[in-house]
């Protein structure tokens, strides 16, 4: 089953770094995934996120306001 990874944020350097870490974690785990970057403030607010960057997996926010390590992200994706 394909995981839906959503990066919530403006597209700043931290958002890009979170996207890179999330992709690295998913690839290291051999997951099928789709990466979507959500930059619309109204859409981000619908997730209840107040601090970016944030990562949602299959619609559920896993982390916001910081960039977890690739290893930490693997735990969130498992």
N, CA, C and O of each residue as an XYZ file, in Angstrom:
312
protein
N       0.831     -1.182      0.000
C       0.000      0.000      0.000
C       0.880      1.252      0.000
O       1.863      1.325      0.738
N       0.532      2.211     -0.810
C       1.310      3.435     -0.930
C       1.012      4.379      0.229
O      -0.145      4.670      0.530
N       2.076      4.851      0.872
C       1.921      5.840      1.950
C       1.864      7.223      1.317
O       2.571      7.507      0.350
N       1.023      8.070      1.869
C       0.939      9.451      1.397
C       1.688     10.326      2.391
O       1.254     10.494      3.531
N       2.810     10.879      1.958
C       3.620     11.765      2.785
C       3.345     13.194      2.355
O       3.505     13.540      1.185
N       2.932     14.021      3.301
C       2.642     15.421      2.988
C       3.552     16.314      3.821
O       3.586     16.229      5.049
N       4.285     17.170      3.124
C       5.127     18.162      3.779
C       4.301     19.436      3.853
O       3.900     19.987      2.828
N       4.048     19.902      5.072
C       3.232     21.095      5.272
C       4.151     22.260      5.587
O       4.879     22.233      6.579
N       4.119     23.286      4.740
C       4.965     24.453      4.959
C       5.067     25.298      3.710
O       4.519     24.966      2.659
N       5.779     26.396      3.851
C       5.848     27.402      2.786
C       6.753     26.998      1.625
O       6.714     27.615      0.561
N       7.568     25.960      1.829
C       8.545     25.599      0.808
C       9.915     26.148      1.145
O      10.802     26.184      0.292
N      10.096     26.579      2.396
C      11.373     27.134      2.857
C      12.439     26.032      2.917
O      12.157     24.864      2.647
N      13.654     26.423      3.273
C      14.750     25.454      3.309
C      14.479     24.344      4.325
O      14.849     23.194      4.087
N      13.837     24.668      5.457
C      13.509     23.630      6.440
C      12.489     22.645      5.881
O      12.571     21.445      6.146
N      11.524     23.149      5.104
C      10.526     22.278      4.476
C      11.208     21.339      3.485
O      10.884     20.154      3.408
N      12.153     21.885      2.733
C      12.877     21.078      1.751
C      13.721     20.010      2.445
O      13.829     18.883      1.963
N      14.314     20.375      3.579
C      15.133     19.423      4.330
C      14.259     18.298      4.894
O      14.636     17.128      4.845
N      13.086     18.664      5.433
C      12.158     17.654      5.945
C      11.713     16.720      4.823
O      11.623     15.509      5.023
N      11.437     17.274      3.651
C      11.036     16.454      2.501
C      12.150     15.476      2.139
O      11.890     14.301      1.883
N      13.387     15.960      2.117
C      14.534     15.099      1.774
C      14.691     13.982      2.802
O      14.930     12.833      2.431
N      14.559     14.306      4.095
C      14.680     13.295      5.150
C      13.549     12.263      5.039
O      13.783     11.063      5.184
N      12.329     12.735      4.783
C      11.187     11.820      4.675
C      11.376     10.871      3.498
O      11.103      9.676      3.604
N      11.849     11.417      2.365
C      12.095     10.564      1.192
C      13.201      9.556      1.479
O      13.085      8.386      1.115
N      14.267     10.000      2.127
C      15.376      9.095      2.451
C      14.899      7.967      3.363
O      15.276      6.810      3.171
N      14.076      8.298      4.349
C      13.560      7.280      5.279
C      12.670      6.286      4.542
O      12.798      5.076      4.729
N      11.766      6.797      3.701
C      10.849      5.917      2.964
C      11.619      5.010      2.008
O      11.313      3.824      1.882
N      12.624      5.579      1.336
C      13.418      4.776      0.400
C      14.237      3.726      1.135
O      14.360      2.594      0.666
N      14.800      4.091      2.286
C      15.602      3.143      3.067
C      14.751      1.967      3.548
O      15.250      0.853      3.711
N      13.455      2.229      3.772
C      12.547      1.187      4.239
C      11.910      0.419      3.086
O      11.190     -0.554      3.306
N      12.176      0.856      1.858
C      11.596      0.198      0.693
C      10.101      0.437      0.555
O       9.387     -0.393     -0.009
N       9.620      1.575      1.071
C       8.186      1.867      1.022
C       7.781      2.437     -0.327
O       8.550      3.137     -0.986
N       6.558      2.118     -0.719
C       5.948      2.830     -1.838
C       5.334      4.073     -1.232
O       4.588      3.990     -0.256
N       5.643      5.229     -1.807
C       5.107      6.456     -1.228
C       4.860      7.497     -2.309
O       5.405      7.438     -3.411
N       4.023      8.444     -1.945
C       3.729      9.589     -2.795
C       4.026     10.804     -1.925
O       3.516     10.906     -0.810
N       4.852     11.730     -2.426
C       5.213     12.921     -1.654
C       4.460     14.117     -2.202
O       4.503     14.405     -3.398
N       3.770     14.804     -1.309
C       3.013     15.990     -1.700
C       3.465     17.145     -0.829
O       3.610     16.997      0.385
N       3.685     18.291     -1.446
C       4.055     19.485     -0.685
C       2.825     20.372     -0.589
O       2.287     20.823     -1.601
N       2.387     20.618      0.645
C       1.202     21.438      0.899
C       1.694     22.816      1.349
O       2.234     22.960      2.446
N       1.505     23.827      0.495
C       2.006     25.166      0.805
C       0.884     26.159      1.101
O       1.149     27.263      1.578
N      -0.351     25.785      0.827
C      -1.493     26.677      1.059
C      -1.783     26.771      2.555
O      -2.056     25.764      3.208
N      -1.722     27.997      3.092
C      -1.903     28.208      4.535
C      -3.242     27.658      5.017
O      -3.320     27.085      6.104
N      -4.294     27.825      4.221
C      -5.614     27.316      4.632
C      -5.607     25.795      4.738
O      -6.207     25.235      5.656
N      -4.935     25.124      3.808
C      -4.845     23.658      3.865
C      -4.034     23.222      5.080
O      -4.401     22.271      5.770
N      -2.931     23.920      5.338
C      -2.079     23.584      6.489
C      -2.881     23.741      7.788
O      -2.783     22.906      8.687
N      -3.667     24.806      7.879
C      -4.480     25.066      9.069
C      -5.499     23.950      9.296
O      -5.810     23.619     10.440
N      -6.017     23.371      8.213
C      -6.990     22.277      8.339
C      -6.392     21.071      9.066
O      -7.119     20.286      9.675
N      -5.065     20.927      9.000
C      -4.394     19.832      9.708
C      -4.220     20.162     11.193
O      -3.844     19.295     11.982
N      -4.496     21.424     11.576
C      -4.301     21.843     12.960
C      -2.854     22.176     13.268
O      -2.465     22.228     14.435
N      -2.054     22.401     12.238
C      -0.627     22.678     12.402
C      -0.418     24.175     12.596
O      -0.890     24.988     11.801
N       0.299     24.528     13.665
C       0.603     25.935     13.933
C       2.059     26.264     13.612
O       2.389     27.424     13.361
N       2.932     25.256     13.618
C       4.352     25.481     13.333
C       4.776     24.582     12.181
O       4.466     23.391     12.149
N       5.488     25.179     11.241
C       6.015     24.399     10.120
C       7.534     24.358     10.240
O       8.109     25.194     10.938
N       8.196     23.422      9.586
C       7.585     22.422      8.708
C       6.890     21.333      9.514
O       7.174     21.123     10.693
N       5.975     20.651      8.843
C       5.283     19.531      9.473
C       5.186     18.391      8.475
O       5.238     18.599      7.263
N       5.046     17.186      9.005
C       4.901     15.989      8.169
C       3.624     15.273      8.555
O       3.399     14.964      9.725
N       2.789     15.011      7.562
C       1.602     14.185      7.766
C       1.786     12.902      6.967
O       2.222     12.927      5.816
N       1.450     11.793      7.588
C       1.519     10.484      6.922
C       0.094      9.952      6.851
O      -0.564      9.768      7.875
N      -0.373      9.708      5.636
C      -1.746      9.241      5.412
C      -2.756     10.140      6.139
O      -3.724      9.653      6.724
N      -2.516     11.463      6.094
C      -3.458     12.418      6.661
C      -3.303     12.699      8.148
O      -4.005     13.552      8.691
N      -2.392     11.992      8.814
C      -2.189     12.168     10.259
C      -0.863     12.888     10.500
O       0.188     12.430     10.051
N      -0.916     14.014     11.208
C       0.299     14.783     11.482
C       1.185     13.995     12.445
O       0.750     13.595     13.525
N       2.425     13.783     12.037
C       3.376     13.020     12.855
C       4.360     13.927     13.581
O       4.809     13.603     14.680
N       4.694     15.055     12.977
C       5.663     15.971     13.590
C       5.432     17.363     13.019
O       5.081     17.519     11.850
N       5.639     18.384     13.874
C       5.565     19.756     13.369
C       6.536     20.639     14.131
O       6.825     20.404     15.304
N       7.032     21.656     13.446
C       7.905     22.637     14.062
C       9.356     22.227     14.200
O      10.148     22.961     14.791
N       9.719     21.078     13.671
C      11.121     20.638     13.729
C      11.396     19.650     12.610
O      10.482     19.188     11.927
N      12.685     19.332     12.433
C      13.085     18.387     11.387
C      13.685     17.162     12.069
O      14.825     17.208     12.532
N      12.928     16.067     12.135
C      13.476     14.857     12.765
C      14.549     14.213     11.883
O      14.610     14.448     10.676
N      15.388     13.396     12.519
C      16.411     12.665     11.769
C      15.752     11.606     10.888
O      14.586     11.254     11.071
N      16.526     11.112      9.935
C      16.024     10.053      9.048
C      15.620      8.837      9.877
O      14.582      8.227      9.618
N      16.440      8.480     10.879
C      16.119      7.314     11.723
C      14.823      7.526     12.495
O      14.013      6.607     12.619
N      14.623      8.739     13.015
C      13.392      9.036     13.750
C      12.188      8.943     12.812
O      11.124      8.459     13.198
N      12.370      9.410     11.585
C      11.275      9.353     10.600
C      10.925      7.916     10.241
O       9.757      7.605     10.007
N      11.918      7.040     10.197
C      11.644      5.631      9.913
C      10.653      5.072     10.927
O       9.754      4.311     10.569
N      10.818      5.452     12.194
C       9.900      5.022     13.236
C       8.490      5.539     12.997
O       7.514      4.841     13.270
N       8.382      6.752     12.491
C       7.071      7.348     12.231
C       6.393      6.700     11.027
O       5.166      6.658     10.950
N       7.184      6.200     10.099
C       6.644      5.603      8.879
C       6.333      4.120      9.037
O       5.581      3.552      8.245
N       6.915      3.491     10.065
C       6.751      2.040     10.253
C       5.301      1.680     10.557
O       4.982      0.506     10.743
